[in-house]
Every structure is written in C-alpha cells, then in structure tokens.
Amino acid sequence: MAHRWRQVEQWGFDHAWTYDHLGWRDLVDGPWFDAVPTLTAAATVTDRIALGTLVSSPNFRHPVHFAREITALDDISAGRVLLGVGAGGLGFDAAVLGTPPLTPRARVDRYAEFVELLDLLLRTDRVTWQGRYYQAVDARSTPGCRQRPRVPFVLAANGPRSLALAARFGAGWVTTGTDFDDLESWWASVARLAERCTATLDQVDRDPADLRRYLSLDSAPVFSLSSAGFFADAVERAAGLGFTDVITHWPRRSSWYAGDERVLVEVATDVLPSLRGRPRTG
C-alpha cells in the first residue's frame, strides 16, 4: 500500500486516513490491519500529508495504552497525526471481545470518559483516574506529543452530547450525516447538523472559525467518486454549508465504495487544482 500513501501526497491531498476497526461489515473476513502500525508505515513513506484515524473506537481501546501509541505515532510522523475519535459503533467491534452491548446513552457516556481521559493523558505527565469505564493509576506520558499541547482531536458527533464534547475538546468535528436513501435528504441532514454544531459552539462561547469541520462524503447514498463532476459538486455543497474539510474513499473493486480508480486520478489531476480556497481534501 505504500504507493497509495505516496500518491495521495503527491496529488496534493491534505490528509489521509484509515479506519480503526478490528473488522468492519462484510469486509471482516478479508485482509485487515490495525490502524496504528498502518499509519506508522504510512508516516515512513510520506513527508507532508496529515495522517489520521477515522475514527478510533472505545469499543476495544483503552486510553492509557492508546495514549502511548499515539505519542509514538506523532513522533514518528514529525507531528502529522490527526486523531479522529468516535463513540464506537455496533457490529463486530462491539461484540468480538464478548462484552455486553451498551445502550446508546451508555455509549456516549463511555465516549465522553474516553475523550476526557485521553486528553488528560496526552497533556499531563502523570495521571490517576477513576471512572465508570476506565481507570488509570499513575499513568505516564513522557515525552508527550510532538504537537503541543497534544495531537488534535477530530471528534465524531451527531447528537447534542457528542457535539458538546467536540466543542470542548475538538480541534475538529467530523460527521457522516444521517442515514437516508436519497441524496437530497442526506444533504438536508448534513445542513441541520452543521447548524446544530454552530449553535453548540455559540452556547459555549467558542469561535466557530476555531473548529475545523470534516464531512465524510461517502456516507451519502451516492459514492462521491461516481464522477469527477459529481465530486466537485459535492465539495462545493460542503463548502456552502461551512465545512472546511471533506473526505472520500479510494475506490474499491467491489462492495463498499466500489468505483473506478480512473475517476480518482481525474479528480486529483483536474479537479483539485481548480479548488483553491476549497475545503481541504482527504
């Protein structure tokens, strides 16, 4: 995969991401590698592009150990890590360790505790913590992150409590919109979420310009790389809703995000250069 990481950097994309799962949907039986060593490998074959998790999950990660991994990754990449974090979905990751399923409210409770402890660990040399879901006893963080005061968090949020978490701890907010079968309904859901994000920032007196806004374009019912023109239109619509960053997927031969790699090449060579002043792309 080294050529792909190098290629997206050479094309001029701003950031590159990998999922953070133990397995995902119908791809669980195929090849799958852990996010941290994957991004470590990507860091060794690139120089400029930001590298991130989309998104890391409390389903199977503990903040104490994860903080050590992220600290090392930030050092190896010379400060290019973007740490996407979410509440942890349902499915394989939630079941594989044999833990009882959580209610939606409990998942958000755990998410809040995960983010708060991880933030503390990455900014503080010694941490002792007692929570409902996580504990830490004199946990150490030396030497700390290359980026100060820590790596930037990009927090996934659609609901009010998660948005409040993003407003408090996030350098960025990422959303997938909500699930609809038609494209216009999906865009309408994205617009409502963007308005909700702005309202949340107003409530905590945070400058909206201080929070980057990431949209995962391929959560829509139409793949963003269906054509170069379709991608350009999607980027323009996202920008109009206040999104600073958009994310697409490298086309696959089948299943999720199936598409033609020639469209990606066309986007990279013809569309991206024309989108100066655009949202950043990944």
C-alpha positions in Angstrom: 0.0 0.0 0.0 3.0 2.3 0.2 2.4 3.6 -3.3 -1.1 4.8 -2.4 0.0 6.8 0.5 2.8 8.4 -1.6 0.4 9.0 -4.4 -2.2 10.9 -2.4 0.5 13.1 -1.0 2.0 13.8 -4.5 -1.5 14.6 -5.8 -1.9 17.3 -3.2 -4.5 15.9 -0.9 -4.3 17.5 2.6 -4.9 14.4 4.8 -5.1 10.7 4.5 -7.0 8.3 6.8 -7.6 4.7 7.8 -10.4 3.1 9.7 -9.8 2.0 13.2 -11.7 -1.3 13.5 -10.9 -4.9 14.4 -13.2 -5.8 11.5 -15.9 -4.0 9.5 -19.1 -5.1 8.0 -18.8 -7.7 5.2 -15.1 -6.9 4.9 -14.4 -8.6 8.2 -13.4 -11.9 6.5 -10.9 -10.2 4.2 -7.4 -8.7 4.8 -7.4 -6.2 7.7 -4.6 -4.4 9.6 -4.6 -2.4 12.7 -4.7 1.4 12.3 -1.7 2.4 14.4 1.0 0.3 12.6 -0.7 1.1 9.3 -0.3 4.9 9.9 3.2 4.3 11.2 4.1 2.7 8.0 2.4 5.5 6.1 4.4 8.0 8.0 7.7 6.5 6.9 6.9 6.8 3.2 5.4 10.3 3.3 6.7 13.7 4.3 3.9 16.3 4.3 0.4 14.8 4.4 -1.5 14.7 7.7 -2.4 11.1 8.8 -5.5 10.2 10.8 -7.8 7.6 12.2 -11.4 7.8 11.0 -12.3 7.1 13.8 -10.7 5.4 16.8 -13.1 3.4 18.9 -13.7 3.0 22.7 -15.1 -0.4 21.8 -11.7 -2.0 22.1 -9.2 0.7 23.0 -8.1 1.8 26.5 -6.9 5.5 26.8 -3.7 4.6 28.8 -2.3 2.3 26.2 -3.7 4.2 23.2 -2.0 7.4 24.5 1.4 5.7 24.3 0.7 4.5 20.8 -0.5 8.0 19.6 2.5 9.7 21.3 4.9 7.4 19.4 3.0 7.8 16.1 3.1 11.6 16.4 6.8 11.5 17.0 7.5 9.1 14.1 5.3 11.3 11.7 7.0 14.5 12.9 3.7 15.9 14.2 1.3 14.9 11.4 -1.3 13.0 13.4 -5.0 13.8 13.3 -6.8 11.7 15.9 -10.3 11.0 14.9 -12.4 9.5 17.8 -16.0 8.3 17.9 -18.4 6.7 20.4 -17.9 3.2 19.0 -20.5 1.7 16.7 -22.4 -1.6 16.8 -21.4 -4.7 14.9 -18.2 -6.7 15.0 -16.0 -4.4 17.1 -18.7 -4.1 19.8 -19.2 -7.9 20.0 -15.8 -9.5 19.4 -14.4 -9.0 22.9 -17.5 -10.6 24.4 -18.6 -7.5 26.4 -22.3 -6.9 26.9 -23.8 -4.4 24.4 -24.3 -0.8 25.7 -27.3 1.4 25.3 -26.9 4.5 23.1 -26.8 6.6 26.2 -24.1 4.4 27.8 -22.0 4.5 24.6 -22.0 8.3 24.8 -21.1 8.2 28.5 -18.2 6.0 27.7 -17.2 8.2 24.7 -17.1 11.3 27.0 -15.0 9.5 29.6 -12.6 8.1 26.9 -12.0 11.5 25.4 -11.6 13.3 28.7 -9.1 10.8 30.0 -7.2 10.6 26.7 -6.9 14.4 26.6 -5.5 14.4 30.1 -3.1 11.6 29.4 -1.7 13.3 26.3 -1.3 16.7 28.1 -0.1 15.6 31.5 2.9 13.7 32.7 1.3 11.6 35.4 -2.4 10.8 35.6 -4.5 8.9 38.2 -8.2 8.5 37.2 -11.2 6.6 38.4 -14.2 6.4 36.1 -17.0 4.1 35.3 -15.4 2.7 32.2 -11.7 3.4 32.6 -9.1 3.6 35.3 -5.6 4.9 35.4 -3.0 4.6 38.2 0.0 6.9 37.9 0.0 6.6 34.2 2.9 8.3 32.5 3.1 10.2 29.2 6.7 11.3 28.8 7.9 12.6 26.4 4.5 13.8 25.3 3.2 14.6 21.8 5.3 16.3 19.2 2.3 18.6 18.6 1.5 20.8 21.6 -0.3 20.6 23.8 -1.3 17.3 22.2 -2.3 15.8 18.9 -5.5 17.5 17.5 -8.7 15.6 18.2 -11.3 15.3 15.4 -14.4 14.1 17.2 -17.3 12.4 15.6 -20.7 13.8 16.6 -24.3 14.0 15.5 -26.2 14.3 18.8 -26.2 17.1 21.3 -24.0 15.5 23.9 -21.3 14.4 21.4 -21.4 17.9 19.8 -20.8 19.4 23.2 -17.8 17.1 23.6 -16.4 18.2 20.2 -16.9 21.8 21.2 -15.0 21.3 24.4 -12.1 19.0 23.3 -12.1 19.0 19.5 -9.8 20.8 17.0 -12.2 19.4 14.5 -15.7 17.9 14.2 -16.5 15.1 11.8 -19.9 13.9 10.7 -21.4 11.3 8.3 -24.7 13.0 8.2 -27.6 10.6 9.0 -28.8 7.7 7.0 -31.2 8.4 4.2 -31.8 6.5 0.9 -31.9 9.6 -1.3 -29.2 12.1 -1.8 -31.1 15.3 -1.1 -32.4 14.1 2.2 -28.8 13.2 3.2 -27.7 16.7 2.3 -30.6 18.2 4.3 -29.5 16.2 7.3 -25.9 17.4 6.9 -27.2 21.0 6.8 -29.1 20.5 10.0 -26.1 19.1 11.7 -23.9 22.0 10.6 -26.5 24.4 12.1 -26.5 22.3 15.3 -22.8 22.4 15.5 -22.7 26.2 15.2 -25.4 26.6 17.9 -23.4 24.3 20.2 -20.3 26.5 19.7 -22.3 29.6 20.4 -23.6 28.1 23.7 -20.0 27.6 24.9 -18.8 30.9 23.5 -16.4 29.3 21.1 -15.5 31.0 17.9 -16.9 28.8 15.0 -13.8 29.5 13.0 -11.7 27.8 15.7 -13.2 24.3 14.9 -12.5 22.6 11.6 -15.5 20.8 10.2 -15.0 17.5 8.4 -17.6 15.8 6.2 -17.3 12.1 5.1 -18.8 12.5 1.7 -19.3 8.7 1.1 -21.9 8.4 3.9 -24.3 9.7 1.2 -26.2 7.2 -0.8 -24.1 8.0 -3.9 -20.4 7.4 -3.9 -18.6 10.8 -4.2 -16.2 9.5 -6.8 -19.0 8.4 -9.1 -17.6 11.0 -11.5 -15.2 13.9 -11.3 -18.1 16.4 -11.8 -20.1 14.8 -9.0 -17.2 15.1 -6.6 -16.6 18.7 -7.5 -20.3 19.5 -6.9 -20.2 17.7 -3.5 -17.1 19.7 -2.4 -18.9 22.9 -3.4 -22.0 21.9 -1.5 -20.0 21.0 1.6 -18.2 24.4 1.5 -21.5 26.2 1.2 -22.6 24.5 4.5 -19.4 25.7 6.3 -17.3 22.5 6.0 -13.6 23.1 6.0 -12.6 19.6 5.0 -14.1 16.7 3.1 -13.1 13.0 2.9 -13.6 10.5 0.2 -12.5 6.8 -0.2 -10.1 5.2 -2.6 -12.3 3.3 -5.0 -12.6 -0.4 -4.4 -13.3 -3.1 -7.0 -16.5 -4.3 -5.2 -18.6 -4.0 -2.1 -18.3 -0.7 -0.1 -17.1 2.3 -2.1 -16.9 0.3 -5.4 -15.8 2.6 -8.2 -13.3 3.3 -10.9 -9.8 4.4 -9.9 -9.6 6.5 -13.1 -12.2 8.9 -11.6 -9.8 9.3 -8.6 -7.0 10.1 -11.0 -9.2 12.7 -12.8 -10.2 14.3 -9.5 -6.6 14.5 -8.4 -5.2 15.9 -11.6 -8.1 18.0 -12.9 -10.4 18.9 -10.0 -8.2 19.5 -7.0 -6.0 22.2 -8.8 -9.2 24.1 -9.6 -10.4 24.1 -6.0 -8.1 26.6 -4.4 -9.8 28.2 -1.5 -11.8 25.0 -1.2 -12.3 22.7 1.7 -9.2 20.6 2.4 -9.5 17.1 1.0 -8.6 13.6 2.2 
